[in-house]
Amino acid sequence: MDVIVTGRRCTISDEFREKVSERISGIERFRDRVQRVEVQVSTNAHKQPDQATQVEITLIGKGPVVRSVASADDKSVAFEHALDKMKSQLRRAADRRKVHRGLRVSDTLDLPGNAAAAPAADDGPQVRRIAGLEITGDGPLVVREKIFPATPLTLAQALDEMELVGHDFFLYVDAESQAPSVVYRRKAYDYGVIHLDVAAKE
């Protein structure tokens, strides 16, 4: 398992890299298919002192990407918080899989794509089309659009991926109905799911 530690607007010492590699090695007992671990440390002097340093840990391997983020006033503290959060996410996913036996996690990784704006006209104000909306000139509306390749998942797989990325909701295509669907966390281990019925226009 490769451990890659990088820093943004900060210096990473060899001592910190060694500590991270040593602590990360314990994750293998939770997730034995991890091939690479990326740890990114970034600092922002404009944030509150207890949020000035952020550590993001990403597990990459066979299966869905697992990610956790934490902030603190020190990179070592932020790293420990992010690591604890990741272990908690992995435990929750493992506990949920025990209830849903026979779960098979999708081996595909979601890679965000970039949406291109429409080319500007030679004369007159610039007209752009973003997320289905036509924006003239600078416009008061700013929309960030992402496109993800979608592999149909069962409800159990969608729940698993939601837990592993640490989000409160997960958008997916239902494997049985092929309907766009969202699963979301309610309370404790309770979940809700919304399926969209895309009716064809007559």
C-alpha angles and dihedrals in degrees: 000000000000118000115201118190119190134173133213116201089348142077121248115210124213088241091058092047091053092048092050093048091049094048094043092055088074091066092072090076088059097042117019096183098066112128101172137016120201118197116187120189118194133174130206117189091193094066128083112282093250089053099038096103122051127189122194120191119195125185115204124187143095104342136019121342114259118209138176132177132194137169133208141146092268130044094228092053092045090049092052091049091049091047092050090049091051093050089050091052091049092048092050091049091048092048091049091050090055088060093045101049119194093035113161116195118218113253093213124104122217109236115188117230129206123248114221121220120231116265116265121252119244094236133032128017119331115263118204131181114215126171091344094309125113112226119194118204118332090331126193092254124088116186127181111206127193130182120206127187107242124217111189111251136190118241090255092053092048091051090050093051092047091055093047095054091044097234129140092229140025128202116212146147112257111239094214103043099021086225123143105255142179126206117196140182118250116172129338105323095343119116138189129207132202122198122193118219103212103202119196115241114247 
